[in-house]
Amino acid sequence: MQNQNDLHKELDPNDGVKTVIEKVFTTSIIALQETMQVLDPGELKRVAEKFFAAEQILFVGVGGSGALALDAYHKFLRIGGRVQYTTDSHLMVMSASLMTSKSILVGFSHSGRTTAVVEAFKAARAQNAITVAITNTPESLLSQYSDHLFCSVAQGSPINGEGAAARIAQLNILDILFVLYAQHDYEKCLANLTKTIECVTNLRA
């Protein structure tokens, strides 16, 4: 295998398949390792506790980040979380404007500048809702409207971009919050997971 520093470089048009595989995987592995180092365990625990106490959790994101919002919704719904999600710019701002102090808005934005997500955060903050941002850009507009901020650490490249590795790291942040949430009432979450798995069994090919 090539040196890791050599692999963590821009993909080259002349790279062979094995080199492409190694470069893509190495970029993701480095992003995961560096993100793990900057995460604050106490902050993760505090947010998970707020998730469990919330009357409503809304996940939002646009484009590639919208896929993360859907994944979050799917995860928490399966264990009985009081969750919603949207990738529509109008719906996320309208939904945020109807939040309360017992609501949580979780926004995914790689750049931290996605207009719809930022506007939704502004609307949620105006209603005293809790805002949680998951981004790759700590010094961003979104962070200014975030009560809690979690950042992935991913280096970019013109071809593959930093978005792919960042999304993998952000999925892991989400998974940590998911597990910490489930630990608050493990038996109930497990029972709900069993129900939601069984109810769709007949829908699977």
N, C-alpha and C positions, 0 to 999 in steps of 0.2 A: 504493500500500500504506500502511496505517496505521502510526503510530509504534510501534516495537517495545515500548516501555514500556506503551503502551495495549493492545497485543495480549496481553502477558503478564499477563492479569488473568482473574478468574473468568468463565466462560462465562455469557452472559446469555440468558434465555429468548427474547428478541427478536432475538438475533443472526441475521443471514442466513447462508446456507451458506458464502459466501466468507469471512466473518469467522470462522466456526467453524473452517474449514480453516486460516486464518492463525494463529488463537490456538493450536490444537492443535500445529501444526508449530513455531511459535515457541517454545512451552514445551519441546518436545523438543530443539530446536536449542540453546536456552540451557542445558538440562541437560547436553547433550553438551559444550558449550564449557566450562562451569564444572567439570565432572568431569575433563576433560582437563587443566585447570590444576592440579588437586590430586593427580594421580597421580604416584607416585614411580617413575621409570624403573628405578632400581636395585632397588627392591623387587619390581617386576614381573619383572625378569630373574632374581632369586633364586628366586622362587616357580616360575617356568617351569622352572628347572634342577632344582628339587626334584620337580616333576611328572614330568620325564623320568626321574629316578632312582628314582621310587617303584615299589613292587611292586603297589600298589593305590591307586586314586583313587575315592572315593565322593562323588558329588554329591547333595545333599539340599536340599529346600525344600518348603514347604506352600502350597497355593493358587496364586496368581499366581506366586510364587517357585518353585513346583514345575515350572512350565513352563520356567523358566530352567535348572533342574537337568536336565530332559530334553534341552533343547537342547545343554547342555554334554556330556552323555553321547553324544548323537548325533554331535557334532563330533569328539570325541576317538576314539570307536569307529571312525569312518570312516578314520582314519589309523593305526589299530593301537594305540591307547592301552589300557592295562590299567584299564578304568573300569567303574563300576557307578553306578546311581542309584536313588533311591527317594523317594517322596512320602508314604509310609506312616509315621506317627509311631512305631509299634512297631518296624517293620523298621529304621528308621534308627538307633534307639537300640541295638537288638540287634546290628546290623552294626558299629556304632561300638565296641561292647564287645569285639568280636573282632579289632579292629585291632592292628597292631604299630607299632614305631618306623619301619617302612618303608612305612607307610600314610599317606595324606592324606585328610582329610575337608574337603570344600568345601561350605559352607552358604550358601544365599541366604535372606535375611530382610530385607524392607524396613524393618521396625521395629526389628530386632535383638532382639526380645522373644519371638519365636515359641518356645513352650515346648518342642516336640519337637526343634527344631533346637538350642536351648540345651542340652537334656539329652543330645543326641547328641554335642555338643562336649565336655561334661563327661566322658562315657564314653570318648571318643577320647583326651582328654588323660590320663585315668587309665591308658591303655595306651601312653602316650608317642608317640602318633600326632601328626602335624602337622595343625594346624587352620587353615583359610583362610576368612575371612568376607567376604562381599560384601553390603553393606547400604547403606542411605541414612541410617543413624543411627550416627555414630561413637561417641558416648557412650551405649553401650547395654550390656545384660547380655551379649549375645553377644560383644562386643568383649573382655570380660574373660577369655574362654576362647579367644581367637584368637591364634595365633602370628603370623599375617599378616592385615592388615585392609585392604580396599579399599572405598572409599566413593563412591557416586554422589552427585551434588548435584542435587536436584530440588525445586522449590517446589511446594506442594500447593494444591488448591482443593476446595471441598466437592462439586462435581459431578464434575469429571474426575479429581480426586484427584492425588496426586503419584506414585502407583504406576506409571502408564503411562510417564511420562517417565523415571522412575528405572529401570524395567526396560530401556528402550532404552539408557540409559547403562551399565547393568550388563552388557547383552549385548556392548557394545563393550569393556568391561573383559575379559570372557570371551574375545572375539575376539583381543585383544592377547596374552593368555596362550596361546591356541591357536597363533597364528602364531609366537611365541617358542619354544614347545614344538617345533613342526614344524621350526624352523631348526636344531635340534640334530642331526637326521638327515634332511635334506630329501629325499634320494633315496628312503630307505626309506618315509617318510611318503607321498611321492607315489606310490610303487608300491602301498602299501596302499590309498590313496584310489582308485586305478585299479581295484584288485580289488573293493573294496566297491561301487563304482559299477556295474561290469560285472555283478556277481552278481545285481543286482536289476533289470537292464535289462528282462528278460522279465516282470517284475511290474508294469511301468508300463503304463497304458492308452494 
